[in-house]
């Protein structure tokens, strides 16, 4: 009884291993072969309107919005910021920093690079 049970379990195990070792022969298969193809193209990213480079002439405080009275941080002298081509030459202007943040600074603290 024990010997026949052992042979039965061993043959069942070999059958399971043999069934799991199937391959597709010599054909190369791709996971993407049945995936539907998309015909849409993604739109090109729009260029940033902040394209004119300016340099800070002194340590310049910056604010989070044009109406803030509180200083949120300081740009060091020589830091490069980018203004819009239609930015005013006086007052508070929005600028994009080199790390991509939009900050508000005094236009008088900047000079064109």
MARTOR-649354 format. One line per 2 residues: number of its first residue (from 1); their letters; for each residue x, y, z of C-alpha. Coordinates in nm, 2 decimals. Example, Ala and Ser with C-alpha at 12.3 -4.5 7.8 and 13.67 -1.06 7.14 Angstrom:
<fitors>
1 = as = 1.23,-0.45,0.78; 1.37,-0.11,0.71
</fitors>
This chain:
<fitors>
1 = xx = 0.00,0.00,0.00; 0.27,0.25,0.10
3 = xx = 0.48,0.17,-0.21; 0.19,0.21,-0.45
5 = xx = 0.08,0.54,-0.28; 0.44,0.67,-0.31
7 = xx = 0.46,0.58,-0.68; 0.12,0.74,-0.74
9 = xx = 0.23,1.07,-0.57; 0.57,1.06,-0.75
11 = xx = 0.40,1.02,-1.09; 0.15,1.29,-1.01
13 = xx = 0.44,1.53,-0.92; 0.63,1.45,-1.24
15 = xx = 0.31,1.51,-1.44; 0.27,1.85,-1.28
17 = xx = 0.63,1.94,-1.35; 0.60,1.82,-1.71
19 = xx = 0.29,2.03,-1.77; 0.46,2.34,-1.62
21 = xx = 0.76,2.31,-1.85; 0.58,2.40,-2.17
23 = xx = 0.74,2.65,-2.41; 0.65,2.81,-2.73
25 = xx = 0.92,2.63,-2.94; 1.15,2.85,-3.14
27 = xx = 0.91,3.14,-3.18; 0.98,3.46,-3.00
29 = xx = 0.67,3.59,-2.83; 0.60,3.94,-2.71
31 = xx = 0.37,4.05,-2.43; 0.26,4.34,-2.64
33 = xx = 0.16,4.14,-2.95; -0.21,4.15,-2.86
35 = xx = -0.22,4.49,-2.70; -0.42,4.74,-2.91
37 = xx = -0.21,5.02,-3.07; -0.30,5.38,-3.00
39 = xx = -0.32,5.62,-3.28; -0.35,5.93,-3.07
41 = xx = -0.04,6.15,-3.04; 0.02,6.34,-2.72
43 = xx = 0.03,6.72,-2.78; 0.36,6.89,-2.76
45 = xx = 0.43,7.07,-2.43; 0.36,7.44,-2.45
47 = xx = 0.67,7.66,-2.40; 0.69,7.85,-2.07
49 = xx = 0.59,8.21,-2.10; 0.87,8.29,-1.86
51 = xx = 1.15,8.31,-2.11; 1.35,8.63,-2.05
53 = xx = 1.65,8.58,-1.82; 1.71,8.84,-1.54
55 = xx = 1.97,8.85,-1.27; 1.91,8.97,-0.92
57 = xx = 2.13,9.28,-0.84; 2.12,9.24,-0.46
59 = xx = 1.97,9.00,-0.20; 1.60,9.02,-0.31
61 = xx = 1.30,8.93,-0.09; 1.03,8.73,-0.27
63 = xx = 0.66,8.69,-0.19; 0.42,8.41,-0.27
65 = xx = 0.17,8.64,-0.44; 0.16,8.99,-0.58
67 = xx = -0.06,9.11,-0.29; 0.15,8.95,-0.01
69 = xx = 0.32,9.20,0.23; 0.51,8.92,0.41
71 = xx = 0.84,8.81,0.27; 0.85,8.43,0.20
73 = xx = 1.22,8.40,0.13; 1.53,8.57,-0.03
75 = xx = 1.69,8.53,-0.36; 2.06,8.58,-0.34
77 = xx = 2.25,8.84,-0.55; 2.34,8.69,-0.89
79 = xx = 2.05,8.44,-0.89; 1.89,8.40,-1.23
81 = xx = 1.51,8.43,-1.27; 1.29,8.43,-1.58
83 = xx = 1.03,8.69,-1.65; 0.75,8.70,-1.91
85 = xx = 0.84,8.90,-2.22; 0.55,9.14,-2.13
87 = xx = 0.66,9.20,-1.77; 0.64,9.55,-1.63
89 = xx = 0.96,9.73,-1.55; 0.84,9.86,-1.21
91 = xx = 0.64,9.73,-0.92; 0.60,9.37,-0.82
93 = xx = 0.65,9.11,-1.10; 0.61,8.74,-1.12
95 = xx = 0.92,8.54,-1.20; 1.01,8.18,-1.25
97 = xx = 1.31,8.06,-1.05; 1.57,7.81,-1.19
99 = xx = 1.39,7.53,-0.99; 1.05,7.61,-1.15
101 = xx = 0.88,7.80,-0.87; 0.68,8.11,-0.95
103 = xx = 0.77,8.39,-0.71; 0.69,8.76,-0.69
105 = xx = 0.98,9.01,-0.67; 1.04,9.39,-0.71
107 = xx = 1.13,9.47,-1.07; 1.38,9.73,-0.96
109 = xx = 1.60,9.45,-0.80; 1.65,9.28,-1.14
111 = xx = 1.86,9.35,-1.45; 1.84,9.18,-1.78
113 = x = 2.10,8.91,-1.83
</fitors>
